[in-house]
């Protein structure tokens, strides 16, 4: 799994942070441009640009920590100058231009780069022109903590790898990844840095994902209102195996993001900064960047390594594998010409090849709603040879075919939508038409399914949509169609070979509807009146990943690399799980096992409690009912003694239960509708390398994804420790922690929290974390936490200590004394040291 440099995310997927002005909106904007001009007045020295990463740095008159101060710059300020070494310490000799801007007398100043000599960490870090430079990417991932970035960057530079493109070209094959890992480890070891084994594979994912943009509305999945994903893979020049370069299709990425915003869905596109960089490369080299391959033309053997396929699978899991989801892949094609063609072509051949049902119903619904929304536009929902949504070469797969595959998430519905150049231009220009088309796709999917969470509300909003369609065309001049006569009838006069618009579009033109618009509107209303109520209203599905989890949102090799760079973890966990486990429960009537995610030490999934106020579940090894894991008693909970049993087929009627169907007074196993729990399966390694299930735990995350309590657990006693775990309290086993009693809610020093009772009667040891609220005022608290507690849990404890009750966990952040900020998902342990409160 991954999660990346997606734009428009509620937080960076990689946890990449930028000081100073925010990157802004949907892009990973450049923190600064690396200055490589020559300062003629200073002997032609190379000028570099740096950013202040400490809370402040001192400009001194000479390169000495005892020299007079001439200026103080705050975090986020930029400094330009040349690097010089004095007595083994690197300094930046500030450029004359910077000195003049800061009104420094004498036009000379020096800034220390690293504060080791004065008991501090990184003070400055170099700035490059975007994340195409590996050094910039790694610095952003590290949260400006350079202890591991500096030796890794130096090792990469030793091997001639400075840019993302050169790195990706070096690691195209698995054997090349292993070879580079060996060479890079050797270079890093010479600098005293031991690289974890999956470092190169994790960095490859990070680089690939840094070129993608992902997001959703009102937040990224699983918090979108609609389970619809819009993709646009052809917004920049791309290499296509065995074929000529694929030219960019204008406006497709913008339309994907706009459509997602309109229907409150999600989008996955190339990042804006990558589109700009790739186009500039194409103009210089007259060919696409060879590291950018066409994701809509991927060999079937390459699907597991494709970042687009991988992210399709992850997003599908975030939406919930047991729930219907729609993937809409947006493309651009030529305008219709004398030989034929349509302005809008919807291909669903991928669904047919994938054996999906309801294809004809979806075609009919799309023909209905799109004809209403796009009056006078030729709409072909049954292409036969071109633009069908399936690759014409059997060994290759389109993006919609990838979403039908297991590795791509096995989406329930997928379509390829081809829009003519004229139609795209009109949609970009006409906001109302853009809104109506996006909603037409959403309504067609709902009507074809024949069910809705709230049929009455769907009928009401559909009628409002019909009124908006009518109002749009009542205002239209001329013949009352979207494109007018020039767009609908005079295709033969159009330019057929517009640069960048090379996708063929010459099938027989789809006829316009031969019935009045009023009849189509009546048909749509009748279909909406016939909708059945969808009983599954539990919201976020099991298998969706909690907010704040791993790439930032998802546990992944990329987030593990980020944590390693920040020195939060000693190594990077293995990418591949030792075995596969799936969770299945009452939310899907035990009919749709959903694969649990592996974070290198444990398996996890997220369950949202439905309207009943409880959910029961079992865990299946390899998704096999013959190898089920279950408790020794029916409807077990961590508050009732029991043992983990299986894997076998004897677990019928024995389920773990989050909450109870009929909770009694004083029962501690109580859940509320809408609460989200992170279910965790811990495993051990037995003799011969076999995987042995050890514990099943779950953690209350709350309604908005914030961890509120410790973990609760049921254990199998007398088994070896988990894979790669340290039996000591500070080891990786810290993620197995058990539930504690209610956290302290009174002001002042917290009371000792009693250890939870567990099935084998062994209490868990707590550890204390010292947090400085305000060092100047001497305000400090010591908070007891169970092993494996996260920063989010610590923030919740601190907020609960406020006697006014006004402090919320989201009002502040935690950081280390060196200034390194901690993500909410970071796991704490006895060795976490002292922390400080900082602003959000």
C-alpha positions in Angstrom: 0.0 0.0 0.0 1.1 3.5 -0.4 0.2 6.9 0.4 2.4 9.9 -1.4 2.3 13.3 -2.3 -1.3 13.7 -3.2 -2.6 17.2 -3.6 -5.7 18.6 -2.0 -5.3 16.2 0.9 -6.5 17.2 4.4 -2.8 16.6 5.2 0.2 15.5 3.2 0.1 11.8 2.6 3.8 11.7 3.2 3.5 14.0 6.1 5.6 16.5 4.1 5.7 19.8 5.8 6.7 23.2 4.4 7.7 26.2 6.4 6.8 29.7 5.6 3.9 30.3 3.1 1.8 27.2 2.6 2.0 25.2 -0.6 -1.5 26.2 -1.3 -4.6 24.4 -2.5 -4.2 21.4 -4.8 -0.4 21.6 -5.4 2.8 20.8 -3.8 4.1 24.3 -4.5 7.8 24.9 -4.5 9.2 26.0 -1.1 11.9 28.0 -2.9 14.1 27.9 -6.0 17.6 26.7 -5.6 19.9 29.5 -6.4 22.8 28.4 -8.7 23.9 31.8 -10.0 27.5 32.9 -9.5 28.4 35.7 -7.2 31.1 37.6 -9.1 32.1 39.7 -6.2 32.9 36.6 -4.1 35.2 34.8 -6.4 32.5 33.0 -8.4 31.3 30.9 -5.5 28.1 28.9 -6.0 25.1 30.4 -4.3 22.6 28.0 -2.7 19.3 28.6 -1.0 18.3 27.4 2.4 15.3 27.5 4.7 15.4 28.0 8.4 14.0 24.8 10.1 14.8 25.7 13.7 12.5 28.1 15.6 15.1 30.8 14.9 18.7 31.2 13.8 21.3 33.9 14.5 23.2 35.7 11.8 26.7 36.4 13.1 29.4 38.9 12.0 32.0 36.1 11.6 31.8 32.3 11.3 32.0 31.7 15.1 29.4 31.0 17.7 31.0 33.6 19.9 30.8 36.3 17.2 28.5 39.3 17.5 24.9 38.8 16.4 23.8 41.0 13.5 20.3 39.5 12.7 17.8 36.8 13.8 15.7 34.9 11.3 12.6 32.9 12.3 11.5 29.5 11.1 10.5 29.5 7.4 12.8 32.3 6.4 15.0 31.8 3.4 18.8 32.4 3.3 20.9 32.5 0.2 24.7 32.2 0.3 27.7 30.0 -0.2 28.8 27.1 2.1 32.2 27.4 3.7 33.8 25.2 6.4 35.7 26.6 9.4 37.2 24.3 12.0 35.2 21.3 10.6 31.9 23.2 10.9 29.8 24.3 7.9 28.5 27.8 7.7 26.6 29.8 5.1 28.2 33.1 4.1 25.0 35.1 3.4 24.9 36.8 0.0 25.2 40.5 -0.2 21.7 40.8 -1.6 20.3 39.0 1.4 22.3 41.2 3.7 21.0 44.3 2.1 17.4 43.1 2.2 17.8 42.6 6.0 19.7 45.9 6.5 22.8 44.2 7.9 25.6 46.7 8.3 28.8 45.7 6.5 26.9 43.5 4.1 28.4 40.3 5.6 26.9 37.7 7.8 27.3 34.0 8.6 24.7 31.4 9.6 25.5 28.0 11.2 23.9 25.1 9.2 23.8 22.4 11.9 23.6 23.1 15.6 25.5 20.1 16.9 28.3 22.2 18.1 25.9 24.2 20.4 23.7 21.3 21.4 21.0 21.8 18.8 19.9 19.9 15.7 19.3 21.1 12.1 19.2 24.9 11.8 19.1 25.2 8.0 18.3 22.8 5.2 18.9 23.2 1.4 15.9 24.1 -0.8 15.4 22.8 -4.3 13.0 23.5 -7.2 10.3 21.1 -6.2 10.2 17.4 -5.3 11.7 16.3 -8.6 14.9 16.7 -6.7 15.3 13.7 -4.4 16.9 15.8 -1.7 13.9 18.0 -1.5 11.5 15.1 -1.4 13.4 13.4 1.4 13.7 16.6 3.4 9.9 17.2 3.2 9.2 13.6 4.2 11.5 13.9 7.2 9.7 16.9 8.6 13.1 18.8 8.3 14.9 16.3 10.5 18.2 15.6 8.8 19.9 13.0 10.9 19.0 10.3 8.4 18.4 12.4 5.3 21.9 13.8 5.0 23.7 10.4 4.7 20.9 9.0 2.5 21.1 12.0 0.1 24.9 11.8 0.0 24.7 8.1 -0.9 22.3 8.8 -3.7 24.5 11.6 -5.0 27.5 9.2 -4.9 25.6 6.9 -7.3 24.6 9.8 -9.6 20.9 9.8 -8.5 19.8 13.3 -7.9 16.4 13.5 -9.6 13.2 11.5 -9.3 13.4 10.6 -13.0 16.9 9.2 -12.8 15.9 7.2 -9.8 12.8 5.7 -11.4 14.7 4.7 -14.5 17.2 3.0 -12.2 14.6 0.8 -10.4 12.3 -0.3 -13.1 12.8 -4.1 -12.5 12.8 -6.0 -9.2 16.4 -7.1 -9.7 17.4 -3.5 -10.2 15.8 -2.5 -6.9 17.8 -5.2 -5.1 21.0 -4.2 -6.8 20.5 -0.5 -5.9 19.6 -1.4 -2.3 23.0 -3.2 -2.0 25.0 -0.3 -3.6 23.1 2.4 -1.6 23.5 0.5 1.7 27.3 0.3 1.1 27.5 4.0 0.4 25.4 4.9 3.4 27.3 2.6 5.8 30.5 4.5 4.9 28.7 7.5 6.5 27.6 5.7 9.6 24.0 5.1 8.4 22.4 1.7 8.2 19.7 1.6 5.6 16.7 -0.7 6.2 16.2 -3.4 3.6 13.0 -2.0 2.0 14.4 1.5 1.8 14.8 1.6 -2.0 11.4 -0.1 -2.6 9.7 2.4 -0.2 11.5 5.3 -1.8 10.3 4.2 -5.2 6.7 4.3 -4.1 7.2 7.7 -2.5 8.7 9.1 -5.7 5.9 7.6 -7.9 3.2 8.9 -5.5 4.8 12.3 -5.3 3.8 12.8 -8.9 0.1 12.0 -8.2 -2.7 14.1 -6.8 -5.4 12.6 -4.7 -8.2 14.0 -2.7 -11.9 14.1 -2.0 -14.9 16.1 -0.7 -15.6 17.2 1.9 -12.4 15.2 2.8 -10.4 12.4 1.2 -11.9 8.9 1.4 -13.3 7.3 3.4 -15.0 10.7 4.3 -16.4 11.5 0.9 -20.2 11.6 0.6 -20.3 9.6 -2.6 -18.2 6.5 -3.4 -17.2 7.7 -6.8 -13.7 8.2 -8.1 -12.7 10.3 -11.1 -9.4 9.7 -12.7 -7.5 11.5 -15.6 -4.3 9.7 -16.6 -3.6 11.6 -19.9 -3.0 15.2 -18.8 0.7 15.1 -19.7 2.9 13.6 -22.4 3.5 9.9 -21.7 5.5 7.0 -23.0 3.5 4.1 -24.4 5.2 0.7 -24.8 5.7 -0.2 -28.4 3.9 2.9 -29.7 4.4 6.6 -30.3 4.2 9.0 -27.3 0.7 9.7 -26.1 -0.1 13.4 -26.2 -1.8 15.3 -23.4 -5.6 15.6 -23.4 -6.5 19.1 -22.4 -8.6 19.9 -19.3 -9.1 16.3 -18.3 -7.4 16.6 -14.9 -9.3 19.8 -14.1 -12.6 18.2 -15.0 -11.8 15.1 -12.8 -11.2 17.4 -9.8 -14.3 19.5 -10.6 -16.6 16.5 -11.1 -15.4 15.0 -7.8 -16.1 18.3 -6.0 -19.6 18.5 -7.5 -20.7 15.0 -6.5 -18.7 15.0 -3.3 -16.5 12.1 -4.5 -12.8 11.6 -4.9 -10.2 12.1 -7.7 -6.8 10.7 -8.7 -4.8 12.6 -11.3 -1.3 13.7 -12.1 -0.2 16.4 -9.8 -0.2 20.0 -11.1 3.6 20.4 -10.5 4.3 17.2 -12.4 2.1 18.3 -15.4 4.1 21.5 -15.6 7.5 19.7 -15.3 6.6 17.0 -17.8 5.4 19.6 -20.4 8.6 21.6 -20.0 10.7 18.5 -20.5 8.7 17.6 -23.6 9.3 21.1 -25.1 13.1 20.8 -24.5 13.6 17.1 -25.5 10.8 16.7 -28.0 9.8 13.5 -26.3 8.1 12.6 -23.0 10.0 11.9 -19.8 10.8 8.2 -20.1 10.0 7.8 -16.4 6.4 8.7 -17.0 4.6 5.7 -18.6 1.0 5.7 -19.8 -1.1 4.2 -16.9 -3.9 3.5 -19.3 -1.7 1.1 -21.3 -0.1 -1.1 -18.6 1.0 -4.7 -19.3 -0.9 -7.1 -17.2 2.3 -8.4 -15.6 3.2 -4.9 -14.5 0.0 -4.1 -12.7 1.3 -4.9 -9.1 4.1 -2.4 -9.6 2.0 0.4 -11.2 1.4 3.3 -8.8 -2.0 4.0 -10.5 -3.1 0.4 -10.0 -1.8 0.3 -6.5 -3.7 3.5 -5.6 -6.9 2.3 -7.2 -6.8 -0.7 -4.9 -6.1 1.4 -1.9 -8.9 3.9 -2.6 -11.3 1.0 -3.2 -10.4 -0.4 0.2 -10.9 3.0 1.8 -14.4 3.2 0.3 -15.1 -0.3 1.7 -14.7 -3.5 -0.3 -18.2 -4.7 0.6 -19.9 -1.6 -0.9 -20.6 -0.6 -4.5 -18.2 2.0 -5.8 -17.9 3.7 -9.2 -14.7 4.5 -11.1 -15.0 7.1 -13.9 -11.9 7.4 -16.1 -12.0 10.7 -18.0 -10.3 11.1 -21.4 -10.2 13.4 -24.4 -10.6 12.6 -28.0 -10.8 14.3 -31.4 -13.9 16.2 -32.4 -16.4 14.2 -34.6 -15.5 14.5 -38.3 -17.0 13.5 -41.6 -16.2 9.8 -40.9 -18.4 9.9 -37.8 -17.8 10.0 -34.1 -19.6 11.5 -31.1 -18.9 14.3 -28.7 -19.3 12.0 -25.7 -18.4 8.2 -25.7 -18.9 6.1 -22.7 -17.1 2.7 -22.8 -18.0 -0.1 -20.3 -16.3 -3.0 -22.0 -14.1 -3.4 -18.9 -17.2 -4.2 -16.8 -18.3 -6.8 -19.4 -14.9 -8.5 -19.4 -14.9 -8.4 -15.6 -18.2 -10.2 -15.5 -20.0 -7.4 -13.7 -23.8 -7.4 -13.7 -26.1 -4.4 -14.5 -24.0 -3.1 -17.4 -27.1 -2.7 -19.7 -29.0 -0.9 -16.9 -26.2 1.5 -16.4 -25.9 2.1 -20.1 -29.6 2.9 -20.3 -29.5 5.2 -17.3 -26.5 7.1 -18.7 -28.2 7.5 -22.0 -31.2 9.0 -20.2 -29.5 11.4 -17.8 -26.7 12.6 -20.2 -29.3 13.3 -22.9 -31.1 15.5 -20.5 -28.0 17.3 -19.2 -26.2 17.7 -22.6 -29.0 18.6 -25.0 -28.1 18.3 -28.6 -24.8 16.5 -27.8 -24.2 13.1 -29.5 -23.8 10.5 -26.7 -22.6 7.0 -27.6 -22.9 4.6 -24.7 -22.3 1.5 -26.8 -19.0 1.9 -28.7 -18.0 -1.3 -30.6 -14.4 -0.9 -31.6 -13.0 2.5 -30.5 -13.0 4.0 -27.0 -14.7 0.9 -25.4 -12.8 1.1 -22.1 -10.7 -2.0 -22.9 -7.3 -2.2 -24.5 -7.2 -3.4 -28.1 -4.1 -5.5 -27.3 -4.9 -8.5 -25.0 -1.7 -8.2 -22.9 -2.4 -4.6 -21.8 -5.0 -3.1 -19.5 -6.7 0.3 -19.5 -7.3 2.1 -16.2 -10.9 0.9 -16.0 -9.7 -2.7 -16.6 -7.2 -2.2 -13.8 -10.0 -1.2 -11.4 -11.8 -4.4 -12.3 -8.8 -6.5 -11.4 -8.1 -7.8 -7.9 -4.9 -5.9 -7.6 -6.8 -2.7 -8.6 -9.4 -3.2 -6.0 -12.1 -5.1 -7.9 -14.4 -2.1 -8.2 -18.1 -2.8 -8.7 -18.5 -0.4 -11.7 -16.0 1.3 -14.0 -16.4 3.3 -17.2 -14.2 5.2 -19.6 -15.6 8.6 -20.6 -14.2 10.1 -23.8 -15.0 13.8 -24.4 -14.4 15.7 -27.6 -12.2 18.7 -27.6 -15.2 21.0 -28.2 -17.2 19.5 -25.3 -14.3 19.8 -22.9 -13.8 23.4 -23.8 -17.5 24.1 -23.3 -17.5 22.3 -19.9 -14.5 24.3 -18.7 -16.2 27.5 -19.9 -19.7 26.7 -18.7 -19.8 25.9 -15.0 -23.5 25.1 -15.0 -23.0 22.5 -17.7 -20.1 21.0 -15.8 -22.3 20.6 -12.7 -25.2 19.1 -14.6 -22.9 16.5 -16.4 -21.2 15.4 -13.2 -24.6 15.0 -11.5 -25.9 13.1 -14.5 -23.3 10.5 -14.1 -24.0 10.2 -10.3 -27.8 10.0 -10.9 -27.4 7.4 -13.6 -25.4 5.2 -11.3 -28.0 5.5 -8.6 -30.9 4.8 -10.9 -29.3 1.8 -12.5 -28.7 0.3 -9.0 -32.4 0.7 -8.2 -31.7 1.6 -4.6 -30.7 4.6 -2.4 -30.1 5.3 1.2 -32.9 7.9 1.1 -35.1 7.4 -1.9 -37.3 10.4 -1.1 -34.3 12.7 -0.9 -33.0 11.3 -4.2 -36.3 12.0 -5.9 -36.3 15.5 -4.5 -32.8 16.4 -5.6 -33.4 14.8 -9.0 -36.4 17.0 -9.6 -34.3 20.0 -8.7 -31.6 18.8 -11.1 -34.1 18.6 -13.9 -35.3 22.1 -13.2 -31.7 23.3 -13.4 -31.3 21.6 -16.8 -34.4 23.2 -18.1 -33.3 26.6 -16.8 -29.9 26.3 -18.5 -31.3 25.6 -22.0 -34.1 28.1 -21.6 -31.3 30.7 -21.5 -29.5 29.3 -24.5 -29.5 31.3 -27.6 -30.2 29.7 -31.0 -31.4 26.1 -31.1 -31.3 25.6 -27.3 -28.5 23.0 -27.3 -25.3 22.9 -25.4 -22.9 23.2 -28.3 -25.2 24.9 -30.8 -25.4 24.1 -34.5 -21.7 24.5 -35.0 -21.0 21.8 -32.4 -23.8 19.4 -33.1 -24.2 19.5 -36.9 -21.1 20.9 -38.6 -18.4 18.5 -37.4 -17.1 18.1 -41.0 -15.8 21.6 -40.9 -13.7 21.1 -37.8 -10.0 20.7 -37.7 -9.3 17.0 -37.4 -5.6 17.0 -36.4 -5.4 19.5 -33.6 -2.0 19.0 -31.8 -2.4 17.0 -28.7 -5.9 15.7 -29.7 -4.9 12.5 -31.5 -7.3 9.9 -30.0 -9.4 8.5 -32.8 -13.1 9.1 -32.7 -14.7 7.9 -35.9 -17.3 5.3 -35.1 -20.8 5.8 -36.4 -22.2 8.9 -34.8 -24.7 8.2 -32.1 -28.2 9.5 -33.0 -29.9 12.1 -30.8 -32.9 11.0 -28.8 -36.0 10.7 -30.9 -38.4 11.5 -28.0 -39.2 14.9 -26.5 -37.1 16.1 -23.5 -40.3 16.1 -21.4 -40.6 12.3 -22.0 -37.0 11.8 -20.8 -37.7 13.8 -17.7 -40.8 11.8 -16.9 -38.8 8.6 -17.3 -36.1 9.8 -14.9 -38.7 10.8 -12.3 -40.4 7.4 -12.7 -37.1 5.6 -12.2 -36.4 7.7 -9.1 -39.9 6.9 -7.6 -39.1 3.2 -8.0 -35.9 3.3 -6.0 -35.7 0.9 -3.0 -34.3 1.9 0.3 -30.8 0.7 0.9 -30.6 -0.7 4.4 -26.8 -0.5 4.7 -26.4 2.9 6.2 -23.3 2.3 8.4 -21.2 4.9 6.6 -17.5 4.1 6.5 -16.9 0.5 5.7 -14.7 -1.9 7.5 -11.4 -1.9 5.7 -11.4 1.8 5.4 -8.4 3.4 6.9 -8.6 5.8 9.8 -7.9 9.5 9.5 -4.3 10.2 10.3 -3.3 6.7 9.5 -0.3 5.8 7.5 1.0 7.4 3.3 -0.4 10.1 6.6 -3.7 8.5 5.9 -2.8 4.9 5.2 -0.2 2.7 6.8 2.2 1.9 4.0 5.9 1.5 3.1 5.9 5.2 2.2 4.7 6.3 5.6 7.1 3.8 7.2 10.0 5.5 5.2 8.7 8.8 6.4 8.7 7.7 10.1 12.2 6.2 9.7 13.5 9.4 8.3 12.0 11.2 11.3 13.7 8.7 13.6 10.3 7.7 14.9 11.0 4.0 14.2 14.3 2.1 14.1 13.7 0.4 10.7 11.3 0.0 7.9 8.9 -2.9 8.2 8.7 -5.5 5.4 6.5 -4.5 2.5 4.9 -7.9 2.0 2.7 -9.5 4.7 3.7 -13.0 5.9 0.1 -14.2 5.2 -3.2 -12.8 4.2 -6.1 -12.2 6.6 -9.6 -10.9 5.9 -12.3 -9.5 8.3 -15.9 -10.3 7.9 -18.9 -9.3 10.0 -22.4 -8.1 10.6 -21.9 -4.9 8.5 -22.0 -7.0 5.4 -24.1 -9.9 6.8 -20.9 -12.0 6.8 -20.9 -12.2 3.0 -18.0 -10.0 1.9 -14.6 -10.7 3.6 -12.4 -7.7 3.3 -8.6 -8.0 3.4 -6.9 -6.5 6.4 -3.9 -4.2 5.9 -0.4 -5.1 6.9 1.9 -2.4 8.5 4.9 -4.6 8.8 4.1 -5.9 12.3 0.4 -6.4 12.5 -2.8 -6.6 10.4 -5.5 -4.0 10.9 -8.9 -2.8 9.5 -11.4 -0.2 10.6 -15.0 -1.0 11.5 -17.7 1.6 11.8 -20.6 0.7 14.2 -23.9 0.8 12.3 -27.3 2.1 13.5 -27.8 -1.0 15.7 -25.0 0.1 18.0 -22.9 -3.1 17.7 -21.0 -5.1 15.2 -19.8 -8.8 15.4 -16.9 -10.2 13.3 -14.5 -13.1 12.7 -11.2 -13.1 10.9 -10.4 -15.5 8.0 -6.9 -16.7 7.1 -6.5 -16.2 3.3 -10.3 -15.3 3.3 -11.1 -19.0 3.8 -14.1 -19.9 6.0 -12.3 -23.2 6.7 -9.5 -21.3 8.5 -11.5 -18.9 10.6 -10.2 -17.2 13.7 -12.8 -16.7 16.5 -13.2 -16.4 20.3 -13.9 -19.3 22.5 -17.3 -17.9 23.6 -20.1 -16.3 21.5 -20.2 -12.5 21.2 -17.0 -12.2 23.1 -15.4 -8.9 24.2 -12.2 -8.0 25.9 -14.2 -7.5 29.1 -15.2 -11.2 29.2 -12.6 -13.9 29.6 -12.0 -16.0 26.5 -9.3 -17.2 24.2 -8.5 -16.9 20.5 -9.2 -20.1 18.7 -8.6 -21.4 15.2 -7.8 -21.3 12.4 -10.4 -24.0 11.6 -14.0 -24.3 10.5 -15.6 -24.8 14.0 -16.3 -21.2 14.8 -20.0 -20.9 13.7 -21.8 -18.6 16.1 -18.7 -17.5 17.9 -17.9 -13.9 17.1 -16.1 -11.0 18.7 -18.6 -8.2 19.3 -17.9 -4.4 19.4 -20.8 -3.4 21.7 -23.6 -5.8 22.6 -27.1 -6.4 21.1 -28.6 -6.1 24.6 -26.1 -4.4 26.8 -26.8 -4.7 30.5 -26.4 -2.0 33.1 -22.7 -1.5 34.0 -21.5 -3.5 31.0 -18.2 -2.0 29.8 -18.6 -3.3 26.2 -20.8 -0.4 24.9 -20.6 1.1 21.5 -22.5 3.9 19.7 -23.7 4.2 16.1 -21.1 6.0 14.0 -18.1 5.1 16.3 -15.1 3.8 14.5 -12.8 1.1 15.8 -9.4 0.0 14.5 -9.4 -3.8 14.7 -5.9 -5.3 15.0 -4.6 -8.8 14.5 -1.2 -9.5 16.0 0.8 -12.5 14.8 3.8 -14.4 16.0 6.4 -16.4 14.1 6.6 -20.1 15.1 9.3 -22.6 14.3 9.9 -23.0 10.5 8.6 -19.4 9.9 4.9 -20.3 10.2 2.6 -17.4 11.1 0.6 -18.0 14.4 -2.3 -15.6 15.2 -1.7 -14.2 18.7 -4.1 -11.4 19.7 -7.1 -9.6 18.4 -7.4 -6.1 19.6 -9.5 -3.0 18.8 -9.1 0.7 19.4 -11.8 3.3 19.6 -11.0 6.1 17.1 -14.0 8.2 17.6 -16.4 9.7 15.1 -13.8 11.8 13.3 -10.9 9.4 13.3 -9.1 10.7 16.4 -7.8 8.0 18.8 -9.7 8.4 22.1 -8.8 5.4 24.2 -6.2 2.7 24.5 -6.5 -0.7 22.9 -8.6 -3.6 24.1 -7.3 -7.1 23.6 -8.0 -10.8 23.8 -4.9 -12.9 23.8 -3.6 -16.4 23.2 -1.4 -17.1 26.2 2.0 -18.8 26.2 2.9 -18.1 22.6 6.1 -16.6 21.3 6.3 -12.8 20.8 5.1 -11.2 17.5 7.2 -11.2 14.3 10.3 -9.1 14.8 9.1 -7.9 18.2 11.2 -7.0 21.2 9.9 -8.5 24.4 11.0 -5.4 26.3 8.4 -2.7 27.0 10.0 -0.4 24.5 10.0 -3.0 21.6 7.8 -3.1 18.5 5.4 -5.2 20.6 4.2 -1.8 22.0 1.4 -1.8 19.4 -0.3 -4.7 21.3 -1.4 -2.6 24.2 -4.5 -3.3 26.2 -7.4 -1.2 27.4 -7.0 1.0 30.4 -9.7 2.3 32.6 -11.3 5.6 31.7 -8.6 8.3 31.1 -8.1 10.9 33.8 -10.4 13.9 33.3 -9.4 16.2 36.2 -6.9 18.9 36.3 -3.5 18.6 37.8 -1.1 15.6 37.7 -2.9 12.6 36.4 -3.5 9.7 38.7 -2.1 6.3 38.0 -4.2 4.4 35.5 -4.8 0.8 36.5 -3.8 -1.8 34.0 -6.5 -3.6 32.2 -7.6 -7.1 33.0 -6.7 -9.5 30.3 -7.6 -13.1 29.6 -4.4 -14.5 31.0 -4.6 -12.1 34.1 -1.2 -10.5 33.3 -1.4 -6.6 33.7 0.4 -4.5 31.2 3.1 -2.0 32.3 2.5 1.7 31.7 5.1 4.2 30.8 5.2 7.9 31.5 5.6 10.7 29.0 6.8 14.1 30.2 5.1 17.0 28.3 6.2 20.6 28.7 3.1 22.8 28.3 5.1 26.0 28.7 8.8 25.9 29.6 9.0 29.6 30.5 6.3 29.2 33.1 7.5 25.8 34.2 4.2 24.1 33.3 4.8 20.4 32.8 2.7 17.2 33.1 3.6 13.6 33.3 1.1 11.4 31.5 0.9 7.6 32.0 0.2 5.7 28.7 -0.1 2.0 27.7 2.5 0.6 25.4 1.7 1.4 21.7 -0.3 4.5 22.5 -0.3 7.1 19.7 0.4 10.8 19.8 -3.3 11.4 19.2 -4.1 9.4 22.4 -1.6 11.5 24.3 -3.1 14.7 23.0 -6.6 13.5 24.1 -5.2 12.9 27.6 -3.6 16.3 27.8 -6.8 18.1 26.6 -8.8 16.2 29.2 -6.6 17.7 32.0 -7.6 21.3 31.1 -9.9 22.4 34.1 -11.7 24.8 31.8 -12.7 22.0 29.4 -12.0 24.3 26.4 -8.9 22.6 25.1 -9.3 20.1 22.2 -6.7 17.8 20.8 -6.8 19.5 17.4 -5.9 22.8 19.0 -2.3 21.9 19.5 0.6 19.7 18.2 3.4 17.9 20.0 7.0 18.1 19.0 10.4 17.0 20.3 12.7 19.6 22.0 14.8 19.7 18.8 11.7 21.1 17.0 10.6 17.9 15.1 6.8 17.8 14.9 5.1 14.5 15.6 2.2 13.1 13.5 -0.9 12.0 15.4 -0.3 8.4 14.2 3.2 8.2 15.6 3.5 5.4 18.2 5.0 6.4 21.5 7.0 4.2 23.9 9.2 4.3 27.0 12.0 5.8 25.0 10.0 8.7 23.6 11.7 11.2 25.9 10.3 14.6 26.8 7.9 16.4 24.4 6.7 20.0 24.0 3.3 21.6 23.1 3.3 23.7 20.0 0.7 25.5 17.9 -1.2 23.5 15.3 
